[in-house]
Amino acid sequence: MSPYARLWMETGGDMQTITKPPAQFSQDDKEAFADLVSTAGQVDVHGLAGRIERANLLTMMWDGDVLIGTNAIKNNPAHADSVFRNAGVPEQSKRYASELGWLTVHLDYRRRGLSHDLMEDALSKIDTSLFATSRLTLPRVHRLLQDYDFKVIGKDYKSDDGSRTLKVFVRNAPTKLIAIKA
């Protein structure tokens, strides 16, 4: 938990982070998720509601009844193929088929470490290799991904609409330790 979230909870705040499949969230929750992600301006809003429904997991951070942060684990093989092909490493799309994305913190709550809470909650619920993309102009996001063992792979490439240059990051599935009896 970030120091801000810890302080908020200790002083009686009502902040909570929830990660679960989309079907387990209310329609209102999913609409709030889409609204927050849309306001960040980093995704194509066309078809966003359907993509949210098809995600493996959604992470929502609430301050009372206000959605202040989002994150998701998605699995779209065609998108993964396109990302890795554009980055010049098409052979990696099968290994890193699941994507971490839609990491967004409400403008009024930024620079408080809350993105770490969103990352930790989502990553604690999965045991698969992941990829993420980030605009070249977001070095803070790059550092955040690297804090969670994501590594840059391939070459930077232009988004489909040509408006952004993207980096691809990958994270291997956590290693499971097996106890051996002597």
N, C-alpha and C positions, 0 to 999 in steps of 0.2 A: 504494500500500500504506500502511495506517495506520502510525503510529509504533509502536504496540503490536505489530502483526504483524511489522514489520521487526525490532524488538528480539527478538521470539520466535524468528524465523528465525536471527538472528545468534547467539543463545545456544543453538542446537542444537534448537530446537523443531521439531515436525513438523506445522506448520499449512499447509494448502493449500485453495484455493478452486477449485471445478470448476463450469463451466457447460456444459450440453449437453442434448439432448432427453431426455425421461423414459425412452424405450426403451433408452437407452445406460447407464442406471444399473441396478444390481441391484435385485431386489425388496426385499432387506433395506435398501438405501439409501433406497428410496422409503418404506418403512415407518418408518424413522428420521425422514425428512422430515415425514411425517404426524404422528408423535408430537410432534416439536418444535413444529410449527405449532399442533397441538391444545393443547399446554400453555400457549401464549401466550393462549388464550381469545379470539382475535379472529375466528375463522371458525366456520361451521356445520360440525361434524364429519360430519354425515350426508352421505354421498356424496363425502367428501374424497378417498378413494383414486382414484375415477374422475376427479375433477377434476384430480388430480395427473397421471394418465396422459394427459389431454387437453391439458396445458400445452404451450406451444411449447418453452420452455426451463426447466430447473430449475438453480438455483445452490445448491451445498452447500459450506459451509466446515467443514473437519475439523481438529480438534486431535488428531493421531494417529488413533485409531479412534472418536473421540467427535464426533458432529455438533454443532457449536456455532452454526451460522447457516444461514439459508435465504433464498431469494428466488426469484421466478419471473416469467416472462413468459407471460401467459395470453391466450387469444383465445376469448371467449364472447360472440358478438353479442347474444344475448338479455339477458345480464347488463349489457353496455354500454348497451343501449337503456334498461334499467330505471334504471341509475345516472344517465344524462344526463337522462332524463325527470324523475326525482325532484329533480334539481338545477335543473330549469327550463330546460335547454338541450338539448332532444331532438335538435336538428339536428346536434349535435356527435358523436353516437354512431358515425357512419360514419367520420368523420375520425380518431377516437381509439378504434378497435375493440380494440386490444391493451392489456392491463392489466399493470402491474407490481404484484405483490402477494406476500403471504406472507413479507414481510420480517420475519424473526425472528432475534434473537440470544439464545442460552441465557443465563439469568439470571446464571450465574456469570461470564459474559464481557462483560457490558454495560458501557457507559461507557468503552470503550477504542478507539472509532473503527472497530470492525469492520463496522458497517453501511455505512460508506463503501467498504470493500473489496468487500462484497457488491454494492453498487450499481455500482461501477466494473466489476466482472467481468461482470455481466449486461448493462449498457449497452454495453460494448465489443463485444458479440456481435450487436447488432441495429442496424437502420437504419430503424426505423419510429416513427411517432408513438405515444405511450403515454398512458394515464391511470392514476391511482392514487387510492384513497380512503384517508382517515385519520380516525380519531375526532377530534372537536373537542378532546378533552382531551389530545392528544398533540402539543404544540407543538414538541418536539424532532424528531419525525418530519416535521412541516411544514417546519422549517428544513432538514432533510436533503434533502427533495424539492426545495426551492427551491435548495439548493446544486448540484443537478443539472439546473437550468433548468426545473423544473416550476413552473407558475403556477396559482393558484386560478382556477376557472371556476365559474360558476353560483352557486346559493345552497346553504347548508348544508341538510341534510335528515335525517330520521330513518331509521334502518335498518329493514329489513322487520319485525323483531320489536319495533321501537320502543324498544329498550334503549340505543341509541347515536345521537348526532348525528354526521353525517359531512360532511367537506369533500371536494370533488373537485379534483384537480390534473391538469394536462395538460402534456405535453412534446412539442414538435414534433420530427419526424425531423431528424437532423443534416443540415445543408446540405452537399452534395457540391460541392467546388470542381473546376472543369474548367479545365485548362490550355489556353490559346489560343496557338498558335504565331504569331509575328509574321512 
